[in-house]
Amino acid sequence: MDLTDTLQQAILHHKIGELEGAERLYRPLLTKEPKHPNVNFNLGVLLKQGDQAEIALSFIKKALESNPNQDQFCISYLDTLMHLGQLDSARNILKQCQL
């Protein structure tokens, strides 16, 4: 299965709430392409859903750095920073985002 197919399978697992199955598919994709924005973003969102916001933050940040023009990446990064109580960092990022 290629990257696109595996990513689609992971997203399907994620959407139906099979978070462990989705994570098992996302992680090997990052071994192949560590800076892939969509994989980093989706894994970050999944981890935040699983109450692992601190770990999620680094994945969402990688996604945003890889594709700074993706509004959803910026919104999720801001949301995670605020969730973690990092309001000063969120304010600084908000200035950088072009929302």
matplotlib code that plots the C-alpha trace (Angstrom):
import matplotlib.pyplot as plt

x = [0.0, 1.4, 1.5, -1.8, -3.7, -2.3, -3.1, -6.7, -7.0, -5.7, -8.1, -11.0, -10.1, -9.7, -13.2, -14.9, -13.2, -10.7, -7.9, -5.5, -5.8, -5.4, -2.3, -0.8, -1.1, 0.0, 3.2, 4.9, 4.0, 6.1, 9.0, 8.9, 8.1, 8.7, 7.7, 4.5, 2.1, -1.2, 0.1, 1.7, -1.5, -3.8, -1.6, -1.5, -5.3, -5.6, -3.2, -5.1, -8.3, -6.6, -5.7, -2.1, -2.1, 1.6, 2.7, 0.2, 1.6, 4.9, 3.1, 0.7, 3.7, 5.5, 2.4, 2.2, 5.9, 5.6, 2.5, 2.1, -0.7, -3.1, -5.5, -6.7, -3.1, -2.8, -6.2, -5.4, -2.0, -3.6, -6.3, -3.8, -1.6, -4.6, -5.7, -2.2, -2.5, 0.3, -1.6, 1.5, 2.7, -0.8, -0.9, 2.5, 1.4, -1.9, 0.1, 2.0, -1.1, -2.9, -6.4]
y = [0.0, 3.4, 6.5, 8.0, 4.7, 4.2, 7.8, 7.4, 4.2, 6.0, 8.9, 6.4, 4.7, 8.1, 9.3, 6.3, 6.5, 3.7, 5.9, 3.1, 1.7, 5.2, 5.8, 2.5, 3.7, 7.3, 6.5, 4.4, 7.0, 9.6, 7.2, 7.4, 11.1, 12.8, 16.3, 15.2, 18.0, 16.0, 13.0, 15.2, 17.2, 14.2, 12.4, 15.6, 15.9, 12.3, 12.7, 15.8, 13.8, 11.2, 13.8, 13.9, 17.6, 18.2, 15.5, 16.6, 20.1, 19.0, 17.2, 20.1, 22.5, 20.4, 20.4, 24.2, 24.6, 22.4, 24.3, 27.7, 28.7, 26.0, 27.8, 24.6, 23.8, 27.3, 27.1, 23.7, 24.9, 27.9, 25.8, 23.3, 26.1, 27.6, 24.2, 23.9, 27.3, 28.7, 32.0, 34.1, 31.7, 31.5, 35.4, 35.3, 32.6, 34.4, 37.4, 35.2, 33.4, 35.0, 34.1]
z = [0.0, -0.9, 1.3, -0.1, 0.4, 3.9, 4.8, 3.6, 5.6, 8.7, 8.2, 7.9, 11.2, 12.8, 11.6, 12.9, 16.3, 15.9, 17.3, 18.0, 14.5, 13.0, 15.1, 14.1, 10.4, 10.9, 12.8, 10.1, 7.5, 9.5, 9.4, 5.6, 5.4, 8.8, 7.5, 5.8, 6.8, 6.7, 8.6, 11.3, 11.6, 11.8, 14.3, 16.4, 16.3, 17.3, 20.2, 21.4, 21.3, 23.4, 26.1, 25.0, 24.1, 25.0, 22.6, 20.0, 19.9, 18.3, 15.5, 14.8, 14.9, 12.3, 10.1, 10.4, 9.7, 6.6, 5.3, 7.0, 4.6, 5.9, 8.1, 9.9, 11.0, 12.5, 14.2, 15.7, 16.9, 18.5, 20.1, 21.5, 22.9, 24.6, 25.9, 27.5, 29.0, 26.8, 26.1, 25.4, 22.8, 21.3, 21.0, 19.2, 16.8, 16.2, 14.9, 12.5, 11.2, 8.3, 9.5]

ax = plt.figure().add_subplot(projection="3d")
ax.plot(x, y, z, "-o")
ax.set_aspect("equal")
plt.show()
